[in-house]
Amino acid sequence: MDKLSDGLDFDGSVESVSAHGVPAEWVVARGADASRRLLMIHGGAFAVGTARGYRTMSARLSRTADAAVLAIDYRLWPEFQRKHALQDIQAAYAYIVANGPGGAMPASQILLSGDSAGGNLVLALTAWLRDQQPDAAPLPQANAVVAICPTLDSTLSGPSVIYNAGSDVLLGGVGKLLRRIPHGVFVIAATLLYRMRLPRPEYSPVFGNLHNLPPILIQASDAEILYSDAVRYTNKARRDGSLVKLQVWRGMQHDWHLFADKLQADDQAWQAIGDFVQQTCPALERAG
C-alpha cells in the first residue's frame, strides 16, 4: 500500500519520529497550526498499511484540519494481536498531547482520524480515554473525531454485510462468503484465528457504552458492507447522549477518500470534514 502516495506533490514537511517507541511521521502542511494536532490511524483490515502509504491522506488532513498530523505504524496482524495495535495508539496519543513537530510543546487541540480499520481503532481509543481512572494521571479526551468508513462490529453481524455484498467493490467478497456459512461458525472461526473475543467493545465499538464521547463525524457509503456499522453506532451513540454526525454518500466504494482524488464526491467529503473541524474546534489565536 506504500504506492498509494507515490507521486505526492505536497507543500509541507514530513519528519520521521518515535512516538514513545511507536514508529511515526509528522506530516505538516505549510502554514498549518502545529499546536493543533491530529493523530491519524490508517486502515488496512488491521493487517496491512503504513504511514508512508497513507501520506496522501495525512497531507490532505493537515491542509483540511489546519493541523500537524502524526501518522503511525502500529503493530499489525497476524504478527501481533489487536490489543498491541491499541497499545501503540494509546502510546502515540500520549506523545501527541505533549509533543509537536518541533519537540515538546503542549497541544492546544487534539483531533483523531481513522479510515476503515483505523476508524475502529480511534473510536476504541475515545472510549478508553473516557474510562481512564482519575488516579492514573489521565490523558485529556480528544476535541473531535473523524471516522471514515469505519468497521465498528468485528463480528460482521450488520445487515449491510450481506445486502451490500454485490455493490462493495473492495469488501464485497467478505459478504459473499458469509452468505454461504452460518454466522455463528464465522464468529467461532474468527475468534480462534484472531485470538480475541470479537464482541468486546475494544474490538467492536458498536457494542460498547457510547456516552460522554467527543463530537464525532462518520462518513460512509450506502453501497459498502460496513454501512450498517456506521448507522448502528450513530443511533446508539445519540441515544447515549453523544454528539455524532453521520454523512452518507450514495453508491461510493468503501474508503473512496483514498482512491477518488478527482471525483466531485471526494472533494465534497473533504470539504465536509473541514467544516466539521471548523465547527467543533474553532481556530485559536496563535501566539506571536
C-alpha positions as a Python dict, from the first residue, in 0.01 Angstrom:
ca = {
    (1, 'M'): (0, 0, 0),
    (2, 'D'): (304, 229, 8),
    (3, 'K'): (241, 307, -360),
    (4, 'L'): (-81, 489, -271),
    (5, 'S'): (126, 802, -205),
    (6, 'D'): (369, 771, -496),
    (7, 'G'): (400, 1099, -683),
    (8, 'L'): (256, 1304, -397),
    (9, 'D'): (305, 1677, -458),
    (10, 'F'): (292, 1815, -104),
    (11, 'D'): (363, 2170, 3),
    (12, 'G'): (480, 2095, 355),
    (13, 'S'): (715, 1885, 565),
    (14, 'V'): (748, 1518, 657),
    (15, 'E'): (959, 1410, 955),
    (16, 'S'): (1010, 1060, 1096),
    (17, 'V'): (989, 1032, 1476),
    (18, 'S'): (948, 777, 1753),
    (19, 'A'): (620, 840, 1936),
    (20, 'H'): (700, 679, 2272),
    (21, 'G'): (852, 385, 2086),
    (22, 'V'): (598, 373, 1802),
    (23, 'P'): (737, 447, 1453),
    (24, 'A'): (562, 756, 1320),
    (25, 'E'): (592, 1058, 1097),
    (26, 'W'): (481, 1417, 1125),
    (27, 'V'): (309, 1544, 812),
    (28, 'V'): (256, 1919, 830),
    (29, 'A'): (116, 2135, 552),
    (30, 'R'): (279, 2474, 503),
    (31, 'G'): (122, 2721, 745),
    (32, 'A'): (-67, 2458, 947),
    (33, 'D'): (-109, 2520, 1320),
    (34, 'A'): (149, 2297, 1493),
    (35, 'S'): (-30, 2330, 1827),
    (36, 'R'): (-345, 2175, 1682),
    (37, 'R'): (-257, 1808, 1639),
    (38, 'L'): (-426, 1520, 1464),
    (39, 'L'): (-345, 1154, 1524),
    (40, 'M'): (-416, 966, 1201),
    (41, 'I'): (-465, 589, 1215),
    (42, 'H'): (-454, 415, 878),
    (43, 'G'): (-684, 137, 764),
    (44, 'G'): (-597, -194, 602),
    (45, 'A'): (-803, -462, 780),
    (46, 'F'): (-565, -442, 1079),
    (47, 'A'): (-314, -636, 867),
    (48, 'V'): (-161, -401, 607),
    (49, 'G'): (-85, -34, 560),
    (50, 'T'): (187, 211, 660),
    (51, 'A'): (217, 576, 749),
    (52, 'R'): (414, 630, 429),
    (53, 'G'): (147, 464, 218),
    (54, 'Y'): (-118, 688, 370),
    (55, 'R'): (85, 1007, 335),
    (56, 'T'): (-160, 1142, 76),
    (57, 'M'): (-440, 1117, 333),
    (58, 'S'): (-219, 1265, 607),
    (59, 'A'): (-132, 1560, 385),
    (60, 'R'): (-497, 1617, 297),
    (61, 'L'): (-594, 1602, 665),
    (62, 'S'): (-322, 1851, 758),
    (63, 'R'): (-448, 2101, 500),
    (64, 'T'): (-815, 2040, 572),
    (65, 'A'): (-792, 2050, 952),
    (66, 'D'): (-514, 2312, 972),
    (67, 'A'): (-324, 2074, 1197),
    (68, 'A'): (4, 1889, 1236),
    (69, 'V'): (-72, 1524, 1157),
    (70, 'L'): (103, 1234, 1328),
    (71, 'A'): (64, 911, 1132),
    (72, 'I'): (188, 593, 1298),
    (73, 'D'): (296, 243, 1205),
    (74, 'Y'): (106, 42, 1465),
    (75, 'R'): (161, -331, 1505),
    (76, 'L'): (-33, -543, 1257),
    (77, 'W'): (-199, -883, 1244),
    (78, 'P'): (-102, -1169, 1212),
    (79, 'E'): (234, -1099, 1376),
    (80, 'F'): (58, -918, 1660),
    (81, 'Q'): (-286, -913, 1819),
    (82, 'R'): (-536, -628, 1810),
    (83, 'K'): (-452, -535, 2168),
    (84, 'H'): (-98, -449, 2058),
    (85, 'A'): (-233, -206, 1798),
    (86, 'L'): (-443, -43, 2069),
    (87, 'Q'): (-140, -14, 2296),
    (88, 'D'): (56, 158, 2019),
    (89, 'I'): (-224, 404, 1956),
    (90, 'Q'): (-253, 486, 2326),
    (91, 'A'): (122, 549, 2342),
    (92, 'A'): (112, 769, 2032),
    (93, 'Y'): (-177, 967, 2177),
    (94, 'A'): (18, 1033, 2496),
    (95, 'Y'): (306, 1152, 2277),
    (96, 'I'): (95, 1388, 2067),
    (97, 'V'): (-56, 1550, 2377),
    (98, 'A'): (286, 1673, 2489),
    (99, 'N'): (489, 1686, 2167),
    (100, 'G'): (459, 1860, 1833),
    (101, 'P'): (670, 1862, 1517),
    (102, 'G'): (922, 2092, 1685),
    (103, 'G'): (957, 1891, 2006),
    (104, 'A'): (798, 1917, 2349),
    (105, 'M'): (504, 2157, 2343),
    (106, 'P'): (152, 2105, 2482),
    (107, 'A'): (-125, 2072, 2227),
    (108, 'S'): (-396, 2337, 2208),
    (109, 'Q'): (-641, 2097, 2041),
    (110, 'I'): (-627, 1726, 1963),
    (111, 'L'): (-811, 1556, 1679),
    (112, 'L'): (-839, 1191, 1583),
    (113, 'S'): (-899, 1043, 1240),
    (114, 'G'): (-903, 691, 1103),
    (115, 'D'): (-1035, 513, 797),
    (116, 'S'): (-1184, 162, 786),
    (117, 'A'): (-992, -39, 1049),
    (118, 'G'): (-836, 288, 1162),
    (119, 'G'): (-1185, 421, 1233),
    (120, 'N'): (-1241, 123, 1462),
    (121, 'L'): (-919, 196, 1648),
    (122, 'V'): (-975, 570, 1701),
    (123, 'L'): (-1328, 513, 1833),
    (124, 'A'): (-1197, 243, 2065),
    (125, 'L'): (-937, 497, 2181),
    (126, 'T'): (-1201, 758, 2265),
    (127, 'A'): (-1381, 509, 2491),
    (128, 'W'): (-1052, 417, 2657),
    (129, 'L'): (-972, 784, 2718),
    (130, 'R'): (-1315, 836, 2873),
    (131, 'D'): (-1276, 536, 3105),
    (132, 'Q'): (-929, 616, 3244),
    (133, 'Q'): (-901, 607, 3622),
    (134, 'P'): (-866, 953, 3783),
    (135, 'D'): (-571, 843, 3996),
    (136, 'A'): (-369, 740, 3691),
    (137, 'A'): (-291, 1092, 3558),
    (138, 'P'): (-546, 1052, 3278),
    (139, 'L'): (-484, 1190, 2933),
    (140, 'P'): (-725, 1455, 2803),
    (141, 'Q'): (-1005, 1347, 2574),
    (142, 'A'): (-980, 1438, 2206),
    (143, 'N'): (-1162, 1751, 2093),
    (144, 'A'): (-1314, 1582, 1788),
    (145, 'V'): (-1301, 1259, 1587),
    (146, 'V'): (-1339, 1185, 1216),
    (147, 'A'): (-1412, 821, 1124),
    (148, 'I'): (-1408, 741, 752),
    (149, 'C'): (-1596, 424, 651),
    (150, 'P'): (-1521, 265, 989),
    (151, 'T'): (-1553, -102, 1072),
    (152, 'L'): (-1724, -98, 1409),
    (153, 'D'): (-1851, -456, 1450),
    (154, 'S'): (-1579, -720, 1431),
    (155, 'T'): (-1845, -994, 1437),
    (156, 'L'): (-1971, -863, 1099),
    (157, 'S'): (-2331, -901, 1212),
    (158, 'G'): (-2464, -585, 1043),
    (159, 'P'): (-2724, -648, 771),
    (160, 'S'): (-2535, -449, 506),
    (161, 'V'): (-2257, -709, 517),
    (162, 'I'): (-2496, -931, 324),
    (163, 'Y'): (-2717, -695, 124),
    (164, 'N'): (-2426, -480, 0),
    (165, 'A'): (-2202, -775, -88),
    (166, 'G'): (-2272, -720, -457),
    (167, 'S'): (-2211, -344, -457),
    (168, 'D'): (-1896, -318, -243),
    (169, 'V'): (-1602, -341, -482),
    (170, 'L'): (-1336, -375, -212),
    (171, 'L'): (-1501, -580, 63),
    (172, 'G'): (-1793, -747, -111),
    (173, 'G'): (-1616, -1082, -115),
    (174, 'V'): (-1647, -1099, 263),
    (175, 'G'): (-2023, -1060, 243),
    (176, 'K'): (-2048, -1321, -31),
    (177, 'L'): (-1855, -1565, 189),
    (178, 'L'): (-2086, -1500, 484),
    (179, 'R'): (-2386, -1578, 265),
    (180, 'R'): (-2258, -1935, 241),
    (181, 'I'): (-2170, -2013, 602),
    (182, 'P'): (-2364, -1979, 929),
    (183, 'H'): (-2274, -1658, 1111),
    (184, 'G'): (-2202, -1847, 1434),
    (185, 'V'): (-1946, -2061, 1255),
    (186, 'F'): (-1774, -1749, 1125),
    (187, 'V'): (-1758, -1591, 1471),
    (188, 'I'): (-1607, -1904, 1627),
    (189, 'A'): (-1351, -1939, 1347),
    (190, 'A'): (-1260, -1570, 1357),
    (191, 'T'): (-1227, -1579, 1736),
    (192, 'L'): (-975, -1861, 1710),
    (193, 'L'): (-794, -1700, 1417),
    (194, 'Y'): (-762, -1352, 1569),
    (195, 'R'): (-721, -1475, 1929),
    (196, 'M'): (-971, -1229, 2072),
    (197, 'R'): (-1334, -1210, 2175),
    (198, 'L'): (-1483, -1023, 1881),
    (199, 'P'): (-1787, -868, 2059),
    (200, 'R'): (-1576, -693, 2324),
    (201, 'P'): (-1621, -314, 2295),
    (202, 'E'): (-1249, -250, 2246),
    (203, 'Y'): (-1269, -460, 1929),
    (204, 'S'): (-1630, -381, 1830),
    (205, 'P'): (-1708, -24, 1946),
    (206, 'V'): (-2073, -54, 1843),
    (207, 'F'): (-2128, -291, 2137),
    (208, 'G'): (-1979, -52, 2394),
    (209, 'N'): (-2115, 221, 2616),
    (210, 'L'): (-2119, 528, 2394),
    (211, 'H'): (-2198, 800, 2646),
    (212, 'N'): (-1982, 1108, 2706),
    (213, 'L'): (-1781, 1090, 2385),
    (214, 'P'): (-1630, 1387, 2198),
    (215, 'P'): (-1801, 1518, 1883),
    (216, 'I'): (-1770, 1255, 1610),
    (217, 'L'): (-1812, 1277, 1233),
    (218, 'I'): (-1870, 948, 1050),
    (219, 'Q'): (-1865, 934, 671),
    (220, 'A'): (-1988, 619, 497),
    (221, 'S'): (-2124, 492, 167),
    (222, 'D'): (-2464, 328, 137),
    (223, 'A'): (-2304, 77, -102),
    (224, 'E'): (-2038, -66, 132),
    (225, 'I'): (-2078, -372, 354),
    (226, 'L'): (-1988, -166, 663),
    (227, 'Y'): (-2268, 86, 607),
    (228, 'S'): (-2489, -57, 882),
    (229, 'D'): (-2195, -34, 1127),
    (230, 'A'): (-2200, 343, 1083),
    (231, 'V'): (-2578, 365, 1119),
    (232, 'R'): (-2594, 141, 1428),
    (233, 'Y'): (-2308, 322, 1602),
    (234, 'T'): (-2457, 664, 1528),
    (235, 'N'): (-2803, 571, 1654),
    (236, 'K'): (-2670, 410, 1971),
    (237, 'A'): (-2430, 697, 2049),
    (238, 'R'): (-2708, 950, 2006),
    (239, 'R'): (-2931, 750, 2241),
    (240, 'D'): (-2644, 752, 2490),
    (241, 'G'): (-2625, 1131, 2465),
    (242, 'S'): (-2314, 1172, 2250),
    (243, 'L'): (-2289, 1409, 1954),
    (244, 'V'): (-2237, 1203, 1638),
    (245, 'K'): (-2289, 1331, 1285),
    (246, 'L'): (-2336, 1071, 1010),
    (247, 'Q'): (-2287, 1170, 646),
    (248, 'V'): (-2380, 914, 380),
    (249, 'W'): (-2262, 916, 18),
    (250, 'R'): (-2462, 722, -239),
    (251, 'G'): (-2300, 449, -446),
    (252, 'M'): (-1938, 517, -347),
    (253, 'Q'): (-1694, 236, -279),
    (254, 'H'): (-1555, 166, 66),
    (255, 'D'): (-1284, 417, 166),
    (256, 'W'): (-1330, 619, -153),
    (257, 'H'): (-1130, 904, 1),
    (258, 'L'): (-814, 709, -81),
    (259, 'F'): (-888, 629, -443),
    (260, 'A'): (-1106, 903, -586),
    (261, 'D'): (-900, 1221, -571),
    (262, 'K'): (-1059, 1356, -889),
    (263, 'L'): (-1422, 1279, -806),
    (264, 'Q'): (-1651, 1561, -700),
    (265, 'A'): (-1786, 1338, -421),
    (266, 'D'): (-1435, 1310, -281),
    (267, 'D'): (-1393, 1688, -274),
    (268, 'Q'): (-1731, 1722, -106),
    (269, 'A'): (-1633, 1468, 160),
    (270, 'W'): (-1312, 1653, 241),
    (271, 'Q'): (-1495, 1986, 249),
    (272, 'A'): (-1741, 1835, 497),
    (273, 'I'): (-1452, 1720, 715),
    (274, 'G'): (-1308, 2070, 712),
    (275, 'D'): (-1645, 2220, 801),
    (276, 'F'): (-1685, 1975, 1091),
    (277, 'V'): (-1342, 2057, 1231),
    (278, 'Q'): (-1405, 2431, 1200),
    (279, 'Q'): (-1740, 2400, 1378),
    (280, 'T'): (-1622, 2175, 1662),
    (281, 'C'): (-1268, 2310, 1704),
    (282, 'P'): (-1266, 2679, 1612),
    (283, 'A'): (-921, 2816, 1541),
    (284, 'L'): (-743, 2964, 1840),
    (285, 'E'): (-546, 3286, 1822),
    (286, 'R'): (-186, 3192, 1757),
    (287, 'A'): (94, 3330, 1970),
    (288, 'G'): (313, 3586, 1805),
}
